[in-house]
Amino acid sequence: MQKFYNKAIAGLVSLLAVTCLLGYFCVDNTFLRLSLFPAAKSALPWYAEPHTDIYQGGNSSLTVLDDKFSLDANFTLSRQAQYPLAAITMVFGKPGKVELVDLSPYDKIVFNAKCTHANSLSFSVATFDEQVSQREDFVSYRAPATFFSCTPEWTPITLDLTRMEIPQWWFDKFNVELSHNKYILDKVAKFSFGNSFQTPFEVETNIQLNEMTLIGHNWAYLYGLAAFVLLSWGGYAFWFFRQHTLALTRELHDKIQRDRPLVAYQQLSVEPLRDKDRSAILHYMATQYANTDLTIEAMSSAIGVSRTKINDILKSELGFTFTGYLNKLRLTEATRLLVQEEDANIAEIAYSVGYKTVSYFNKLFKEEYRCTPKTYKSLCDKTAHNKV
């Protein structure tokens, strides 16, 4: 059994190590964080670009002061255009080559914001719509948007990317039903931070955004980890109990095989023995072991050998006392009956081999074989069934 336990412990330690490593990998890839600053080290390449209402004939202005380590810009909103606009955009890709990036694993964007004047600003995402959008026309992109407050003090902002609203003008302009208001962030061209209808006019405002990070999750890794844990640990448990049963069965079988030459009661009764007393002792015990009233005193009287000599002969020849050898005989025969007599119950076997009480038989059997007679019979039945 020790060999089995060593193997089981080695397997357990290996499986635990693999589970921990895989768990670390899966958890790390499930909960996603992607920093956009500094721009040069971001996993998503992007560049800043000003966007105003000049193309509408407006007079709003915006000047980018920093786009390397933050978004820092000055803007002034004019009333001249019908739809005043001043925004700083983060365009994914490189100048002259816009890329559509997959941001669907992310559901939040967090950053710090600061403005010289208290303001309500807008945040929008330009996402490509296969049915409507033209690759080079950003106006045709679905642009779900939301708003956030910007004050003279640094304020942490968290925006939910999954719960923004597409402006109504987009549905009107491209003749799309308002009910088709879902969007997917799998093809995003840019982010825009700009004014809202509450932004003050004709006032130069400085806006600063830093520590911008996308946060999301990919549950597929955790599902995969759960499946691995269920299958691997379930498989290990199945293997452990199956191999433990087989190992215990082999150990019991080997023990019984080792004991049989010492207690071969059927053969001892007919083997020629030189020593008369030795022969008489072994023959008597081999034929009378099933007698529930057998004692060393009764045997001494029956064969004419003192109890002291009986114990001395058994100890020197077989290494047992009278009681020890008698129990070996009875228990060895009990193991044979447990295997061969399928219909016999434990009590019948205990009485047939010479025990007066089942509880005492169970106690001695467990001390000898480290399992109960019932467990032993069950193990032998399983082994026989597997062989068939």
DRENDO-1510 file (C-alpha; in Angstrom, 1 decimal, always signed):
<recs>
REC; n; res; u; v; w
REC; 1; MET; +0.0; +0.0; +0.0 .
REC; 2; GLN; +2.9; +2.4; +0.7 .
REC; 3; LYS; +3.8; +2.3; -3.0 .
REC; 4; PHE; +0.3; +3.2; -3.9 .
REC; 5; TYR; +0.2; +6.1; -1.4 .
REC; 6; ASN; +3.5; +7.4; -2.7 .
REC; 7; LYS; +2.2; +7.4; -6.2 .
REC; 8; ALA; -1.1; +9.0; -5.1 .
REC; 9; ILE; +0.7; +11.8; -3.2 .
REC; 10; ALA; +3.0; +12.5; -6.2 .
REC; 11; GLY; -0.1; +12.6; -8.5 .
REC; 12; LEU; -1.9; +14.9; -6.1 .
REC; 13; VAL; +1.1; +17.3; -5.8 .
REC; 14; SER; +1.5; +17.4; -9.6 .
REC; 15; LEU; -2.2; +18.0; -10.2 .
REC; 16; LEU; -2.3; +20.7; -7.5 .
REC; 17; ALA; +0.7; +22.5; -9.1 .
REC; 18; VAL; -0.8; +22.3; -12.6 .
REC; 19; THR; -4.1; +23.6; -11.3 .
REC; 20; CYS; -2.5; +26.6; -9.5 .
REC; 21; LEU; -0.5; +27.5; -12.6 .
REC; 22; LEU; -3.5; +27.2; -14.9 .
REC; 23; GLY; -5.6; +29.0; -12.4 .
REC; 24; TYR; -3.2; +32.0; -12.3 .
REC; 25; PHE; -3.1; +32.1; -16.1 .
REC; 26; CYS; -6.9; +31.9; -16.5 .
REC; 27; VAL; -7.7; +34.5; -13.8 .
REC; 28; ASP; -5.0; +36.8; -15.2 .
REC; 29; ASN; -6.6; +36.5; -18.7 .
REC; 30; THR; -10.2; +36.7; -17.4 .
REC; 31; PHE; -10.0; +40.1; -15.8 .
REC; 32; LEU; -8.6; +42.5; -18.4 .
REC; 33; ARG; -6.9; +45.9; -17.9 .
REC; 34; LEU; -5.5; +47.8; -20.9 .
REC; 35; SER; -3.8; +51.1; -20.2 .
REC; 36; LEU; -3.9; +53.8; -23.0 .
REC; 37; PHE; -1.2; +56.0; -21.4 .
REC; 38; PRO; +1.6; +56.6; -22.2 .
REC; 39; ALA; +0.6; +56.3; -25.8 .
REC; 40; ALA; +4.0; +54.9; -26.9 .
REC; 41; LYS; +3.6; +51.9; -24.6 .
REC; 42; SER; -0.1; +51.2; -25.1 .
REC; 43; ALA; -1.1; +47.8; -26.5 .
REC; 44; LEU; -3.5; +49.7; -28.8 .
REC; 45; PRO; -1.7; +52.2; -30.9 .
REC; 46; TRP; -3.5; +55.5; -31.2 .
REC; 47; TYR; -3.0; +59.2; -32.0 .
REC; 48; ALA; -4.8; +62.4; -31.0 .
REC; 49; GLU; -6.7; +64.5; -33.5 .
REC; 50; PRO; -8.7; +67.7; -32.9 .
REC; 51; HIS; -12.3; +67.8; -34.3 .
REC; 52; THR; -14.4; +71.0; -34.5 .
REC; 53; ASP; -17.4; +72.5; -36.3 .
REC; 54; ILE; -15.2; +74.3; -38.8 .
REC; 55; TYR; -16.5; +71.9; -41.6 .
REC; 56; GLN; -20.0; +73.2; -40.8 .
REC; 57; GLY; -18.8; +76.8; -41.1 .
REC; 58; GLY; -18.4; +77.2; -37.3 .
REC; 59; ASN; -15.7; +79.0; -35.4 .
REC; 60; SER; -15.0; +76.7; -32.5 .
REC; 61; SER; -11.3; +75.9; -31.8 .
REC; 62; LEU; -9.3; +73.2; -30.1 .
REC; 63; THR; -5.6; +72.9; -29.6 .
REC; 64; VAL; -3.9; +69.7; -28.4 .
REC; 65; LEU; -1.2; +70.4; -25.8 .
REC; 66; ASP; -0.2; +66.8; -24.9 .
REC; 67; ASP; -1.1; +63.4; -26.3 .
REC; 68; LYS; +1.8; +61.4; -25.1 .
REC; 69; PHE; +1.2; +60.9; -21.4 .
REC; 70; SER; -2.3; +62.3; -21.2 .
REC; 71; LEU; -4.9; +64.2; -23.2 .
REC; 72; ASP; -4.4; +67.9; -22.6 .
REC; 73; ALA; -6.2; +70.4; -24.8 .
REC; 74; ASN; -7.6; +74.0; -24.8 .
REC; 75; PHE; -10.8; +74.6; -26.6 .
REC; 76; THR; -13.3; +77.4; -27.1 .
REC; 77; LEU; -16.8; +76.8; -28.2 .
REC; 78; SER; -18.5; +79.2; -30.6 .
REC; 79; ARG; -22.2; +79.8; -31.3 .
REC; 80; GLN; -21.6; +80.3; -35.0 .
REC; 81; ALA; -22.4; +76.8; -36.2 .
REC; 82; GLN; -25.8; +75.2; -36.0 .
REC; 83; TYR; -24.3; +72.3; -34.0 .
REC; 84; PRO; -21.3; +73.7; -32.1 .
REC; 85; LEU; -18.5; +71.1; -31.7 .
REC; 86; ALA; -15.1; +71.0; -30.1 .
REC; 87; ALA; -13.6; +67.5; -29.3 .
REC; 88; ILE; -10.3; +65.8; -28.9 .
REC; 89; THR; -10.4; +62.3; -30.4 .
REC; 90; MET; -8.2; +59.2; -29.9 .
REC; 91; VAL; -8.0; +57.6; -33.3 .
REC; 92; PHE; -6.8; +53.9; -33.3 .
REC; 93; GLY; -4.0; +53.1; -35.7 .
REC; 94; LYS; -1.3; +55.4; -37.1 .
REC; 95; PRO; -1.8; +58.8; -38.8 .
REC; 96; GLY; -3.1; +58.1; -42.3 .
REC; 97; LYS; -4.1; +54.6; -41.5 .
REC; 98; VAL; -7.1; +54.1; -39.2 .
REC; 99; GLU; -7.6; +50.7; -37.6 .
REC; 100; LEU; -10.8; +49.1; -36.4 .
REC; 101; VAL; -10.0; +47.5; -33.0 .
REC; 102; ASP; -12.0; +44.9; -31.1 .
REC; 103; LEU; -13.0; +46.3; -27.7 .
REC; 104; SER; -15.8; +43.9; -27.1 .
REC; 105; PRO; -14.1; +42.2; -24.1 .
REC; 106; TYR; -14.1; +45.5; -22.3 .
REC; 107; ASP; -17.1; +47.0; -20.5 .
REC; 108; LYS; -15.7; +50.0; -18.7 .
REC; 109; ILE; -13.3; +52.9; -19.2 .
REC; 110; VAL; -11.8; +54.7; -16.2 .
REC; 111; PHE; -9.7; +57.9; -16.1 .
REC; 112; ASN; -9.1; +61.1; -14.2 .
REC; 113; ALA; -10.6; +64.3; -15.5 .
REC; 114; LYS; -9.9; +68.0; -14.7 .
REC; 115; CYS; -11.2; +71.2; -16.4 .
REC; 116; THR; -10.5; +74.9; -15.7 .
REC; 117; HIS; -14.2; +75.5; -15.7 .
REC; 118; ALA; -16.9; +73.2; -14.3 .
REC; 119; ASN; -18.3; +71.4; -17.3 .
REC; 120; SER; -20.4; +68.5; -18.6 .
REC; 121; LEU; -18.5; +66.8; -21.4 .
REC; 122; SER; -19.5; +64.0; -23.7 .
REC; 123; PHE; -17.7; +60.7; -24.5 .
REC; 124; SER; -18.5; +58.8; -27.6 .
REC; 125; VAL; -17.3; +55.7; -29.4 .
REC; 126; ALA; -17.2; +55.5; -33.2 .
REC; 127; THR; -18.0; +51.9; -34.1 .
REC; 128; PHE; -18.3; +50.5; -37.6 .
REC; 129; ASP; -21.8; +49.3; -38.6 .
REC; 130; GLU; -21.7; +46.7; -41.4 .
REC; 131; GLN; -25.1; +47.7; -42.8 .
REC; 132; VAL; -24.6; +51.5; -42.7 .
REC; 133; SER; -21.1; +52.7; -42.3 .
REC; 134; GLN; -18.6; +53.7; -45.0 .
REC; 135; ARG; -15.0; +53.0; -44.0 .
REC; 136; GLU; -13.7; +56.6; -44.6 .
REC; 137; ASP; -16.9; +58.4; -43.4 .
REC; 138; PHE; -16.8; +58.6; -39.6 .
REC; 139; VAL; -20.2; +60.3; -39.6 .
REC; 140; SER; -21.7; +57.1; -40.8 .
REC; 141; TYR; -20.3; +55.1; -37.9 .
REC; 142; ARG; -22.6; +54.3; -35.0 .
REC; 143; ALA; -21.5; +56.6; -32.2 .
REC; 144; PRO; -23.0; +55.6; -28.8 .
REC; 145; ALA; -22.3; +58.4; -26.3 .
REC; 146; THR; -22.6; +59.3; -22.6 .
REC; 147; PHE; -21.7; +62.2; -20.4 .
REC; 148; PHE; -19.5; +63.0; -17.4 .
REC; 149; SER; -18.8; +65.9; -15.1 .
REC; 150; CYS; -15.5; +67.7; -15.3 .
REC; 151; THR; -14.4; +70.1; -12.5 .
REC; 152; PRO; -11.3; +72.2; -11.5 .
REC; 153; GLU; -10.3; +69.3; -9.2 .
REC; 154; TRP; -9.0; +66.0; -10.4 .
REC; 155; THR; -12.0; +63.6; -10.4 .
REC; 156; PRO; -12.0; +59.8; -11.1 .
REC; 157; ILE; -14.4; +58.9; -13.8 .
REC; 158; THR; -15.9; +55.5; -14.6 .
REC; 159; LEU; -18.0; +55.1; -17.8 .
REC; 160; ASP; -20.0; +52.0; -18.7 .
REC; 161; LEU; -19.2; +51.2; -22.4 .
REC; 162; THR; -22.2; +48.8; -22.6 .
REC; 163; ARG; -24.9; +51.4; -21.6 .
REC; 164; MET; -24.5; +54.3; -23.9 .
REC; 165; GLU; -27.0; +55.8; -26.3 .
REC; 166; ILE; -26.8; +56.5; -30.0 .
REC; 167; PRO; -27.9; +60.1; -30.8 .
REC; 168; GLN; -31.2; +60.4; -32.6 .
REC; 169; TRP; -29.8; +62.4; -35.5 .
REC; 170; TRP; -27.8; +59.3; -36.6 .
REC; 171; PHE; -31.1; +57.3; -37.0 .
REC; 172; ASP; -32.7; +60.2; -39.0 .
REC; 173; LYS; -29.7; +60.8; -41.2 .
REC; 174; PHE; -29.2; +57.1; -42.2 .
REC; 175; ASN; -32.9; +56.1; -42.1 .
REC; 176; VAL; -32.4; +53.5; -39.4 .
REC; 177; GLU; -35.3; +52.5; -37.1 .
REC; 178; LEU; -34.9; +53.7; -33.5 .
REC; 179; SER; -35.6; +50.1; -32.3 .
REC; 180; HIS; -32.3; +49.1; -33.9 .
REC; 181; ASN; -30.3; +50.8; -31.2 .
REC; 182; LYS; -27.9; +48.0; -30.2 .
REC; 183; TYR; -24.2; +48.4; -30.9 .
REC; 184; ILE; -21.2; +46.1; -30.8 .
REC; 185; LEU; -17.7; +47.3; -29.8 .
REC; 186; ASP; -15.9; +44.8; -32.1 .
REC; 187; LYS; -14.9; +47.4; -34.7 .
REC; 188; VAL; -14.0; +50.7; -33.0 .
REC; 189; ALA; -12.3; +53.4; -34.9 .
REC; 190; LYS; -11.9; +56.1; -32.2 .
REC; 191; PHE; -12.9; +57.7; -28.9 .
REC; 192; SER; -14.1; +61.3; -28.7 .
REC; 193; PHE; -14.1; +63.6; -25.7 .
REC; 194; GLY; -16.0; +66.8; -26.4 .
REC; 195; ASN; -18.5; +69.4; -25.5 .
REC; 196; SER; -22.1; +69.0; -24.5 .
REC; 197; PHE; -25.1; +71.5; -24.7 .
REC; 198; GLN; -24.2; +72.5; -21.2 .
REC; 199; THR; -20.6; +73.6; -22.1 .
REC; 200; PRO; -20.1; +77.4; -21.8 .
REC; 201; PHE; -19.6; +79.4; -25.0 .
REC; 202; GLU; -16.9; +81.8; -25.9 .
REC; 203; VAL; -14.8; +80.7; -22.9 .
REC; 204; GLU; -11.4; +79.1; -23.3 .
REC; 205; THR; -11.4; +75.9; -21.3 .
REC; 206; ASN; -8.5; +73.5; -20.5 .
REC; 207; ILE; -9.3; +69.8; -20.3 .
REC; 208; GLN; -6.9; +67.2; -18.9 .
REC; 209; LEU; -7.5; +63.4; -18.9 .
REC; 210; ASN; -5.0; +60.9; -17.6 .
REC; 211; GLU; -4.5; +57.4; -16.3 .
REC; 212; MET; -7.0; +56.1; -18.9 .
REC; 213; THR; -7.6; +52.4; -18.7 .
REC; 214; LEU; -10.0; +49.9; -20.3 .
REC; 215; ILE; -11.4; +47.3; -18.0 .
REC; 216; GLY; -13.2; +44.1; -19.0 .
REC; 217; HIS; -13.4; +40.3; -18.7 .
REC; 218; ASN; -13.3; +37.2; -20.8 .
REC; 219; TRP; -15.3; +34.5; -18.9 .
REC; 220; ALA; -14.2; +31.8; -21.4 .
REC; 221; TYR; -11.0; +31.4; -19.4 .
REC; 222; LEU; -12.8; +30.8; -16.1 .
REC; 223; TYR; -15.2; +28.4; -17.8 .
REC; 224; GLY; -12.2; +26.5; -19.2 .
REC; 225; LEU; -10.6; +26.4; -15.7 .
REC; 226; ALA; -13.8; +25.2; -14.2 .
REC; 227; ALA; -14.1; +22.4; -16.8 .
REC; 228; PHE; -10.4; +21.4; -16.2 .
REC; 229; VAL; -10.8; +21.3; -12.4 .
REC; 230; LEU; -14.0; +19.3; -12.7 .
REC; 231; LEU; -12.6; +16.8; -15.2 .
REC; 232; SER; -9.0; +16.5; -13.8 .
REC; 233; TRP; -10.0; +16.3; -10.1 .
REC; 234; GLY; -12.9; +14.1; -10.8 .
REC; 235; GLY; -10.7; +11.8; -12.8 .
REC; 236; TYR; -8.1; +11.8; -10.0 .
REC; 237; ALA; -10.8; +10.9; -7.4 .
REC; 238; PHE; -12.0; +8.1; -9.6 .
REC; 239; TRP; -8.5; +6.8; -10.2 .
REC; 240; PHE; -7.6; +7.1; -6.5 .
REC; 241; PHE; -10.6; +5.1; -5.2 .
REC; 242; ARG; -10.3; +2.5; -8.0 .
REC; 243; GLN; -6.5; +2.1; -7.5 .
REC; 244; HIS; -6.9; +2.1; -3.7 .
REC; 245; THR; -9.4; -0.8; -4.0 .
REC; 246; LEU; -7.1; -2.7; -6.3 .
REC; 247; ALA; -4.0; -2.0; -4.1 .
REC; 248; LEU; -5.9; -3.1; -0.9 .
REC; 249; THR; -7.1; -6.3; -2.7 .
REC; 250; ARG; -3.5; -7.1; -3.8 .
REC; 251; GLU; -2.1; -6.5; -0.3 .
REC; 252; LEU; -4.7; -8.8; +1.2 .
REC; 253; HIS; -4.1; -11.4; -1.4 .
REC; 254; ASP; -0.4; -11.3; -0.9 .
REC; 255; LYS; -0.8; -11.5; +2.9 .
REC; 256; ILE; -3.0; -14.5; +2.6 .
REC; 257; GLN; -0.6; -16.2; +0.2 .
REC; 258; ARG; +2.2; -15.6; +2.7 .
REC; 259; ASP; +0.2; -17.0; +5.6 .
REC; 260; ARG; -1.1; -20.1; +3.9 .
REC; 261; PRO; +2.3; -22.1; +4.0 .
REC; 262; LEU; +2.3; -21.4; +7.8 .
REC; 263; VAL; -1.3; -22.6; +8.3 .
REC; 264; ALA; -1.8; -25.2; +5.6 .
REC; 265; TYR; -4.0; -27.2; +7.9 .
REC; 266; GLN; -5.2; -29.6; +5.2 .
REC; 267; GLN; -1.7; -30.6; +4.3 .
REC; 268; LEU; -0.2; -30.7; +7.8 .
REC; 269; SER; -2.6; -33.5; +8.8 .
REC; 270; VAL; -1.1; -35.9; +6.3 .
REC; 271; GLU; +2.6; -34.8; +6.1 .
REC; 272; PRO; +5.0; -37.2; +7.8 .
REC; 273; LEU; +6.6; -35.5; +10.8 .
REC; 274; ARG; +9.5; -36.9; +12.8 .
REC; 275; ASP; +8.7; -35.3; +16.0 .
REC; 276; LYS; +5.7; -37.0; +17.5 .
REC; 277; ASP; +4.6; -34.1; +19.8 .
REC; 278; ARG; +5.0; -31.6; +16.9 .
REC; 279; SER; +2.9; -33.8; +14.6 .
REC; 280; ALA; +0.3; -34.4; +17.2 .
REC; 281; ILE; -0.1; -30.6; +17.9 .
REC; 282; LEU; -0.3; -29.6; +14.3 .
REC; 283; HIS; -2.6; -32.4; +13.4 .
REC; 284; TYR; -5.0; -31.7; +16.3 .
REC; 285; MET; -5.2; -28.0; +15.6 .
REC; 286; ALA; -5.6; -28.6; +11.8 .
REC; 287; THR; -8.6; -30.8; +12.5 .
REC; 288; GLN; -10.1; -29.1; +15.5 .
REC; 289; TYR; -9.7; -25.4; +14.9 .
REC; 290; ALA; -13.4; -25.0; +14.0 .
REC; 291; ASN; -14.4; -26.3; +17.5 .
REC; 292; THR; -15.6; -23.3; +19.4 .
REC; 293; ASP; -14.6; -24.9; +22.7 .
REC; 294; LEU; -11.0; -25.6; +21.7 .
REC; 295; THR; -8.6; -24.4; +24.4 .
REC; 296; ILE; -5.0; -25.2; +25.1 .
REC; 297; GLU; -6.0; -27.1; +28.2 .
REC; 298; ALA; -8.5; -29.2; +26.2 .
REC; 299; MET; -5.8; -30.0; +23.5 .
REC; 300; SER; -3.2; -30.7; +26.2 .
REC; 301; SER; -5.5; -33.3; +27.8 .
REC; 302; ALA; -6.4; -34.8; +24.4 .
REC; 303; ILE; -2.9; -35.3; +23.0 .
REC; 304; GLY; -1.0; -35.7; +26.3 .
REC; 305; VAL; +1.4; -32.8; +25.8 .
REC; 306; SER; +1.7; -30.1; +28.4 .
REC; 307; ARG; +0.5; -26.6; +27.6 .
REC; 308; THR; +4.0; -25.2; +28.1 .
REC; 309; LYS; +5.5; -27.6; +25.6 .
REC; 310; ILE; +2.6; -26.8; +23.1 .
REC; 311; ASN; +3.5; -23.1; +23.2 .
REC; 312; ASP; +7.2; -23.8; +23.0 .
REC; 313; ILE; +6.8; -26.0; +19.9 .
REC; 314; LEU; +4.5; -23.6; +18.1 .
REC; 315; LYS; +6.7; -20.6; +19.0 .
REC; 316; SER; +9.9; -22.3; +17.8 .
REC; 317; GLU; +8.4; -23.9; +14.7 .
REC; 318; LEU; +5.9; -21.3; +13.5 .
REC; 319; GLY; +6.5; -18.2; +15.5 .
REC; 320; PHE; +3.1; -18.2; +17.2 .
REC; 321; THR; +1.5; -18.9; +20.5 .
REC; 322; PHE; -1.4; -21.3; +20.8 .
REC; 323; THR; -3.9; -18.5; +20.6 .
REC; 324; GLY; -2.1; -16.7; +17.8 .
REC; 325; TYR; -1.8; -19.9; +15.6 .
REC; 326; LEU; -5.4; -20.8; +16.3 .
REC; 327; ASN; -6.6; -17.4; +15.1 .
REC; 328; LYS; -4.4; -17.7; +12.0 .
REC; 329; LEU; -6.0; -21.0; +11.1 .
REC; 330; ARG; -9.5; -19.6; +11.7 .
REC; 331; LEU; -9.0; -16.3; +9.9 .
REC; 332; THR; -7.3; -17.9; +6.9 .
REC; 333; GLU; -10.2; -20.3; +6.5 .
REC; 334; ALA; -12.6; -17.4; +6.9 .
REC; 335; THR; -10.9; -15.6; +4.0 .
REC; 336; ARG; -11.4; -18.7; +1.8 .
REC; 337; LEU; -15.0; -18.9; +2.8 .
REC; 338; LEU; -15.6; -15.2; +2.1 .
REC; 339; VAL; -14.4; -15.7; -1.4 .
REC; 340; GLN; -15.9; -19.0; -2.3 .
REC; 341; GLU; -19.2; -19.1; -0.4 .
REC; 342; GLU; -21.1; -16.3; -2.1 .
REC; 343; ASP; -24.4; -17.0; -0.2 .
REC; 344; ALA; -22.9; -17.3; +3.3 .
REC; 345; ASN; -23.2; -14.2; +5.5 .
REC; 346; ILE; -20.5; -13.0; +7.9 .
REC; 347; ALA; -22.2; -14.5; +11.0 .
REC; 348; GLU; -22.3; -18.0; +9.4 .
REC; 349; ILE; -18.7; -17.8; +8.5 .
REC; 350; ALA; -17.6; -16.6; +11.9 .
REC; 351; TYR; -19.4; -19.5; +13.6 .
REC; 352; SER; -18.2; -22.1; +11.1 .
REC; 353; VAL; -14.5; -21.3; +11.8 .
REC; 354; GLY; -14.9; -21.5; +15.6 .
REC; 355; TYR; -15.8; -18.0; +16.9 .
REC; 356; LYS; -18.7; -17.7; +19.3 .
REC; 357; THR; -19.4; -14.0; +18.6 .
REC; 358; VAL; -19.5; -12.1; +15.4 .
REC; 359; SER; -18.1; -8.9; +17.0 .
REC; 360; TYR; -15.0; -10.7; +18.2 .
REC; 361; PHE; -14.5; -12.3; +14.8 .
REC; 362; ASN; -14.8; -8.8; +13.2 .
REC; 363; LYS; -12.3; -7.3; +15.6 .
REC; 364; LEU; -9.7; -10.0; +15.0 .
REC; 365; PHE; -10.2; -9.9; +11.2 .
REC; 366; LYS; -9.8; -6.1; +11.1 .
REC; 367; GLU; -6.6; -6.3; +13.2 .
REC; 368; GLU; -5.2; -8.9; +10.8 .
REC; 369; TYR; -6.3; -7.6; +7.4 .
REC; 370; ARG; -6.9; -3.9; +8.2 .
REC; 371; CYS; -10.5; -4.1; +6.9 .
REC; 372; THR; -13.8; -5.7; +8.0 .
REC; 373; PRO; -14.9; -9.1; +6.6 .
REC; 374; LYS; -17.7; -7.3; +4.8 .
REC; 375; THR; -15.2; -5.0; +3.0 .
REC; 376; TYR; -13.0; -7.9; +2.2 .
REC; 377; LYS; -15.8; -9.8; +0.6 .
REC; 378; SER; -16.9; -6.7; -1.3 .
REC; 379; LEU; -13.3; -6.2; -2.6 .
REC; 380; CYS; -13.0; -9.9; -3.7 .
REC; 381; ASP; -16.4; -9.7; -5.5 .
REC; 382; LYS; -15.3; -6.5; -7.4 .
REC; 383; THR; -12.0; -8.2; -8.4 .
REC; 384; ALA; -13.8; -11.3; -9.6 .
REC; 385; HIS; -16.3; -9.1; -11.6 .
REC; 386; ASN; -13.5; -7.1; -13.2 .
REC; 387; LYS; -11.8; -10.3; -14.3 .
REC; 388; VAL; -15.0; -11.5; -16.0 .
</recs>
